[in-house]
Amino acid sequence: MFRFLITLSILLSYFNCFSLASVVTCSGIVPMRYRNDNISITDFGGVGDGKTLNTKAFREAIYRIQHLRRSGGTLLFIPPGVYLTGSFNLTSHMTLYLAKGAVIKATQDTWNWPLIAPLPSYGRGRERPGGRYMSFIHGDGLQDVVITGENGTIDGQGAIWWNMWRQRTLPFTRPNLIEFMNSRSIIISNVIFQNSPFWNIHPVYCSNVVIRYVTILAPADSPNTDGIDPDSSSNVCIEDSYISTGDDLVAVKSGWDEYGIAYGHPSSGITIRRVTGSSPFAGIAVGSETSGGVENVLAEHINLYNVGVGIHVKTNIGRGGFIRNITVSDVYMENARKGIKIAGDVGDHPDDKFNPNALPVVNGITIKDVWGTKVQQSGLIQGLKNSPFTGICLSNINLNGVAGPTSPPLKCSDVSGSAYQVKPWPCSELSGSQQTGACSNHF
């Protein structure tokens, strides 16, 4: 019966895509795969009572997929119920399919959580020296993997980890909820992710990744629960999602200081479209870990509510790398502490070995068609004295303040570029001419 329901659901999703053919989308970079071979977690002893530990069942099911290698891959069906489990690895050519009412819930047994090596572009755990806890659902060196379903839930039960962070008792860096490393052709869609211990969805050293129709939830005070963090990855499509977390909704990264510079793997070709959410930190962010470089990022049709900073491009001395050809357009923000921030003094360092002369190069940041209401401060653009930010192009921006018709003026230093039809009027460093230099093609 579940095979019929899965087939019907996939056919309906195809029909839905056809009916919405006029909607602009980047999701075609990875076509959805239909699997002829279907198995259920219950075939391997899985029990969805919220109490039984199902780690063995998940690992055995995925071992079966990996070693039998059915033509076209295999779908692992998770029926309704709450499946408590420890962390587990996925394999290539598989679909993890969560039925409506299915919950995959992380165990709170932190003592037996697996440890893995730090990312080479970070040199150590992001929070603590040494290794890091493996993500709850993990994949390394994979291809053709789908996580989807009927809006079932993956719950990281992160509160125990958040409390360890608050109490400063973490021995290692907290686990992400989902992490793919060195992988390609990945689809994540139609799933609810909640209560991640750390970052929610982290594709790192990946290519051709589609994340669409997801909901990501965590309390506003949950530490470092970024929504989606493409990291040293290329051709990433993020669309049609709702994110409400305790940190940046989407943050594009590429490694940390001297380790990211040495690894030298940029993030490029990132599209973020039709994302709605709220966060005490940033809505759309680049950085601050950008040492491998970030380029060719498009974020458009973004709706932000109750945010710290609407649009935040952030880097620091010691980062090196580059940030270039970033376009953010068609943004609505409501109740923001700051509308726009582009700054070269944000973020910490992994150790004292970073090179203070490794300065980031920031060029070609276009922000246009932005409307804000109840914006306390319009923003700040602060480059570096020895590496000014260039090609900062602002157009058709209207940021209304809390008490009056506009928020306080935008402040700038060590920047150049242009502004056109911007309210409140920005700093003098951004000329008012519509046809100024590097910005002429963007207005």
N, C-alpha and C positions, 0 to 999 in steps of 0.2 A: 504493500500500500504506500509506504513512504517513497518508493521509487516513482510511482505515478505522481505523487504530490510534488516531488522535486522537479520532474519533467514539466508538469503544468506550470510551476512557478517560473522556471527558466523561460518557457515559451511566452508567458505573460510579460516577463522582463524584456524579451525581444520585441514584443508587440508595443510595449510602452516606449522603447527606444525609437521604434518606427514612427509612432504617433507624435513623438517630440523631435522629429528629424530636423525641424527648423531651428532648434535650440543649438547655439554654438557650444561645442564640447571638444575636449582634447582626449576623451576616454577611448577613442579608437586606436590609440597607440598600443593597447593590449586588448585583443578581442576576448570576449567571455568564452570559456571553454565548457562544452558539454561532456560529461563523463559517462561512459557506458557502464562502468563498473561501480556499483554503489554498495557500501557497507554501513552498518550502524554501530555506534559505540556500545550498544547493548549486546551485540554479537561477541564482544570481548569482556563481558561481565560488568559493563558500566551501569551504575545505579544512580538515578537522579533524585535522591532523597535529601540532598543537602548535607548529609552527614558522612556517607561512605566516601572514602578516599579513592579516587578513580585514576590516580597517576599510572598505575600498571595497565589499566585498560587503554588509556590514550597511547601510551608508549607501544603497547602490543599492536594496536590497530595501525599505527603509523609505521611500525616495523613491517607489518604485512604489506602495506602499500609500497614501501620502499623496495622490498625484496621480491615481490611477485611481479611488479612492473607490468601491470595490465596495459594493453594498447589504449592510448588516449588518457591514461591516468585513472584515478579512483576518487570517488566522493565519499567522505566520512560524514555520515548523518548524525546530528545530535538532536534527539527528540525532545519534546517538552520535559522539563524537570531541571533540577539544580544539581550540577555535576561538580563536586568539590575535587580539586586536583592540585598536585604540585606542578611545577613548570615542566614543559615538554618541548621537544624539537619537532618541527614540521619536516616534510621531505618534498622533493620535486614531483611535479605532475599530480598534484592532489588538490582537492577542494575540501575545505572545512566548512560544513553547511549547518547553520544553527536554525532549527525550526522556531516558529513563533512560540514563545514561552520557554525556550531553552536558555539556560544560564550556565556558562562555564565559569566557575568561581575559584579563585586562587586560595590555596591553603594559607593559614596564618602561621604556619610552622617555619619561622625564619631561620632556625638553627640548621635545618637540613637543605636550605636553598643552595643550588649549585653555584659555584664561582667560575668565572671565565676570565680570560686575559683582558687587559685594557685595550681599547681601540688604539691602533698605532698612531692615528692622527691626533690623539689626545695624550698619549704617553703615560697615562694613569687614569684611575677612575675620575669621573667628573667631580665627585664630591670628596672622595678620600683617596690617599695614595694607594698604589697597588692595584689588585684586580677589581672586579665588580661582580655583582650578582647578575646571573643570566636573566634575560627578560622572561616574563611569565610564558609567553608563546614566542618561540625563537626559530629563526631560520638562517642558515649560513651556507653560501655557495649553492643556492637553489635556483630553479627556473620553473615557470608555469605553475604558480601557486595562487589559489583563490581562497579568500576568507569571505563568506557571504551567507545569505539566508533570508529569513523572514523577520528581520529586526530582533533576533535573539540577542543576548547580552553576554559580554565578556567582562567580568567583574574582578578587578585586582585586589579588592579588600585592602586598600592602601593605608587605612588609618593606623595600623600597627607600625608601618614604616614611617609615616609622617611623625608619629610620636617619638620614634627613635631619633629622627632628625632633629626634632625640637629639643629633645633631652640630650642631644649630642652623644648618643651611645651607638651610632652607626659604626660598625667595624669596616664596612666597605660601601661602595656606592650602590644606592638603591636600584632595584630592577625596573626596566621599562615594562610597559604592559605588552607591547608587540614590538619586536625588532627583527628586521631582515638585514643581513650583512652579505655583501658580495653576491647579490642575487639580481635576477632580471625577470621581466614579464610577471609582475605581481599585481593582483587585483584585490582590493579590500572594499567591500560595499555592503550596504543594507545590514549593518550590525551596530549595536549600541555598545560603546566602551565606557566603563565607569570605574571610578576610584582607583586609578593607576597609582602604584607606589611612587613613580617618578614620571618621566616623559611617557606619553600615551602610545603614539605610533612613530617609530624611528627607523626609516629606511636609510641605511648608511652604506656607502660604496655600492649603490644599486643603480640600475637603469631600467627604464620603462616600467614605471609604477603608476597605477591608477588607484586613487582613494576617492570614493564617490558615495553619496547617500549614506554617510555615517553620522552618528550622534556620539559626541564625546562629552562626558559629564564628570565633574569633580567639584567639591566645595571650593568656594572662592578663597578660603584660607588654607587650602591644601598646598604644600610647598612644591614648587618646580613641576607641577603637573601639566607641562606644555601639551598642547593638543596634537599637532603633527609637526615633526621636525625633519624635513629632508636634509640629509647631511652628506656632503661629498657625493652627491647623486645627480644623475642626469635624466632628463625626460620624465619628469614627475608631474602628474595631473591630479589636482585636488579640486573637487567640485561638489556643489549641491549638498553641503553639510552644515550641521549645527554643532557648535563647540562652546561649552561653558565650563571653564576650568580655573585653576588658581594661578596660572602663568600664561605666557604667550599662546595665542590661539594657533598660529602657524609661525614657525621661526625657521628660516633657511640658514643652514650652518655648513662649515667645511673645515673643521679642525681647529686646534687650540695652540696658538703661539708656535714655538720652535718645532713642536711635533707635527702640527698641521702644515707648516712651511716645508718641512722635510718630506712629508708624505706626498704633498703636492697634488691633491685630488680635488678639483673644484666642484661646486654645485652649479649646474647650468640647465637651461631649458625647463624651468619650473613654472607651472601655470596654476594659479589659485583663483577660482571663479565661483561666484554665488555661494559664498560662505557667510553665515550669520553667527554671531556669538557675543559673549561677554567675558571680561577678565579684568582683574585689578591691575594687570600688566598690559602687554601690547595686544592689539588686534592682529595686525600683519607686521611681522618683524623680519629683518635680515640681521643675523648675528646673535650674540656678539662674537662667537667663535667662527671667524671667516678666514683663517690663515691659509687655506688652500685656494681661496678665491670664490666669489659668487658672481655669476653673470647671467644675463638673459632671463630675468624673472618678470613675469606678468601677473599682477593681481588686479582683478576687476569685479565689479558688482558685489561689493562687500558691505554688509550691514553690521554695525557695531553698537552695542548698548552697554552702558556702565563699564567703561574701560579706563585703564590708567593712561595709556598712550594709544591713539588710534593707529598711527603708522610710525614705526620705529626702525630706523636703520642705525645699527650700533656696532662700533668697533673700538680699538684701543691701540696705544703704542705697544710694540712687541707682537702684535698680530701679524704684521706684514700682509701679504696677499692683496687682493683687489676686490672692489665692489663696483660693478659697472653694468650699464644697460638694465636698470631696474625701472619698471613702469607700474605705477599704482593709479587706477582710475575708477571712477564711478563708485565712490565710497560715501555711505551715509553713516554718521556717528552721532550718538545722543548720550549726553551725560558723560563727558570725558574730562579727565584732569588736564590732559594735554592733547592737542590735535595731531601735530606732526613733530617728530624729533629725529634729527640726523646728527649723530654725535660721535666724536672720536675719543671719548674718555669713559667708555662703559665696559664693565666686565673685569673679572679677576684673572689671575695668571696661575698656571699649573705649579710653578715653582720659581725660584729666583734665577733660573738659567735663561729666561727669555732675553732677547736682544732688544734693548730700548731703542735702538736705531732701526729696527724693523718696523717701518711705518706703513700703514695701509694706504693704498691708492684708491680714492673714491671719485668716480667720474660717471656722469650720465645717469642721474636720478630724476625721473619725470613723475610728478604727482599732479594729477589733473581731475577736474570734475568731482570735487569733494564738497559735501554739504554737512555742516555740523551744527547741532543745537546744544545749548547748555555745555559749552566747551570753556572750561575755566581759564586755560592758557592756550593761545593759538599754537605756540610751539617754539622750537629752538633748533637752529642749524649751526653746529659748532665743529668746524674742521680742526686740523692740526696746523700749528704754526709752520712746521717744516714739511707739511704735506697737505696743503689746502684742498678742500673738496671742490671740484669743478663740475661744470655742466649740471648744476642744480636748477631744474626747470619746473616752475610752479605755474599753473594756469587754472582759471575758473574754479577758485576755491573760496568758499564762504563759510567762515566759522563764527557762529553766533555765540555770544557769551551768556553767562548765567544772569547777570543783573542788567545788562544793556544789550544793544543791537549787535555788538561785536565783542569778541574777547580781546585781551591786550595784544599789542603788536608782536609779530614774530621777531625773535632776536637772532642775530647772526654774528659769526666771527670766522675768519679764515675760510671764506667760501666765495665762489663766483658762479654766476648763472643769470637767470632772468625770471621775472614774474610778470604775469599778465592777468588782469581781472582777479586779483586776490584781495580778499577782505578778512581781517584787517590788513592794511597795506604792510608788506614786509619790510625788512631792513634795506638800507641803501646799497648793501653789497650785491643785492639782486636787482639788476636794472629793470626799468619799467618798459623797455622796448619789446614789442612782440617779436622782433626779428633779430634778436641778439645771438650771434655766434652759434655755439653748440645747441642752443635751444630752438633755433628757427624751424627745425624740422618737426618739433614736437607740439607746436602751437597751431 
